[in-house]
Structure formats: C-alpha cells, structure tokens
Amino acid sequence: MMMRMQIEECESEEELADLQGKLLNEEISLSKIIESSLQSKDFSKAADYLIKMRYNQSSLNAIKQRSETLL
C-alpha cells in the first residue's frame, strides 16, 4: 500500500523512474530468492516471495499508468 501512495505522490517522470529502478532491482533479488527456495524445495518460502513479486509487478504497472497521466 505504501508503494501505491508513493507512486500517486510522484509529480515527475524522474521520481517515477527512481521508484521503477528500485522495484526492478528488488525483482532481481526476489527472483534469486525464489530460485534458491525452489532448488531447496522450500515451497512455502518461494510462495511468499512470489506474492511479493506479484505486488512489485502490480506496482510497476501502476507506475506506467501514472506516467501516462503526467504526459
């Protein structure tokens, strides 16, 4: 929820780009954790991090929509 508020408060493309960069870096970290969890058969942990990744994807979509409203 906090990320959505931050996105809505952005008033420039630069602010959105910063948030997008942070989310993309987090996606890389989440992917590595998920891969490691799956390899070690810790499916519960993998599921938890997949939920976080899904939230990140949703936030990235919100950034795209917000960017369109700034144009």
BELNORGI-V914742 format. One record per residue. N is the residue number from 1. RES is the residue in one small letter. PSI is psi in whole degrees, 0 to 359 (NA if undefined). NEAR is the number of other C-alpha atoms within 10 Angstrom. D_LAST is the distance of its C-alpha to the last C-alpha in whole Angstrom. Layout:
BEGIN
n=N res=RES psi=PSI near=NEAR d_last=D_LAST
n=N res=RES psi=PSI near=NEAR d_last=D_LAST
END
This chain:
BEGIN
n=1 res=m psi=323 near=7 d_last=24
n=2 res=m psi=320 near=6 d_last=24
n=3 res=m psi=319 near=16 d_last=21
n=4 res=r psi=321 near=13 d_last=19
n=5 res=m psi=318 near=9 d_last=19
n=6 res=q psi=319 near=13 d_last=18
n=7 res=i psi=314 near=21 d_last=15
n=8 res=e psi=332 near=14 d_last=14
n=9 res=e psi=349 near=12 d_last=15
n=10 res=c psi=136 near=17 d_last=13
n=11 res=e psi=4 near=13 d_last=11
n=12 res=s psi=161 near=12 d_last=9
n=13 res=e psi=327 near=15 d_last=9
n=14 res=e psi=317 near=11 d_last=13
n=15 res=e psi=318 near=14 d_last=14
n=16 res=l psi=320 near=22 d_last=12
n=17 res=a psi=322 near=15 d_last=14
n=18 res=d psi=313 near=11 d_last=17
n=19 res=l psi=319 near=19 d_last=17
n=20 res=q psi=317 near=20 d_last=17
n=21 res=g psi=317 near=13 d_last=20
n=22 res=k psi=317 near=12 d_last=22
n=23 res=l psi=321 near=19 d_last=22
n=24 res=l psi=321 near=15 d_last=22
n=25 res=n psi=321 near=11 d_last=25
n=26 res=e psi=324 near=15 d_last=27
n=27 res=e psi=320 near=18 d_last=26
n=28 res=i psi=314 near=12 d_last=29
n=29 res=s psi=316 near=14 d_last=31
n=30 res=l psi=320 near=18 d_last=31
n=31 res=s psi=318 near=15 d_last=32
n=32 res=k psi=319 near=12 d_last=35
n=33 res=i psi=317 near=16 d_last=36
n=34 res=i psi=314 near=21 d_last=36
n=35 res=e psi=315 near=14 d_last=38
n=36 res=s psi=319 near=14 d_last=40
n=37 res=s psi=319 near=17 d_last=41
n=38 res=l psi=320 near=15 d_last=41
n=39 res=q psi=325 near=11 d_last=44
n=40 res=s psi=6 near=10 d_last=46
n=41 res=k psi=31 near=11 d_last=46
n=42 res=d psi=77 near=13 d_last=44
n=43 res=f psi=330 near=13 d_last=42
n=44 res=s psi=314 near=11 d_last=42
n=45 res=k psi=318 near=14 d_last=40
n=46 res=a psi=318 near=21 d_last=38
n=47 res=a psi=318 near=14 d_last=37
n=48 res=d psi=316 near=11 d_last=36
n=49 res=y psi=334 near=19 d_last=33
n=50 res=l psi=324 near=16 d_last=32
n=51 res=i psi=317 near=11 d_last=31
n=52 res=k psi=321 near=15 d_last=29
n=53 res=m psi=321 near=20 d_last=28
n=54 res=r psi=319 near=12 d_last=26
n=55 res=y psi=319 near=15 d_last=25
n=56 res=n psi=316 near=20 d_last=23
n=57 res=q psi=319 near=15 d_last=22
n=58 res=s psi=320 near=13 d_last=21
n=59 res=s psi=321 near=19 d_last=19
n=60 res=l psi=322 near=21 d_last=17
n=61 res=n psi=321 near=13 d_last=16
n=62 res=a psi=324 near=18 d_last=15
n=63 res=i psi=318 near=23 d_last=13
n=64 res=k psi=315 near=15 d_last=11
n=65 res=q psi=318 near=13 d_last=10
n=66 res=r psi=322 near=19 d_last=9
n=67 res=s psi=321 near=19 d_last=7
n=68 res=e psi=328 near=10 d_last=5
n=69 res=t psi=339 near=9 d_last=5
n=70 res=l psi=340 near=10 d_last=4
n=71 res=l psi=NA near=7 d_last=0
END
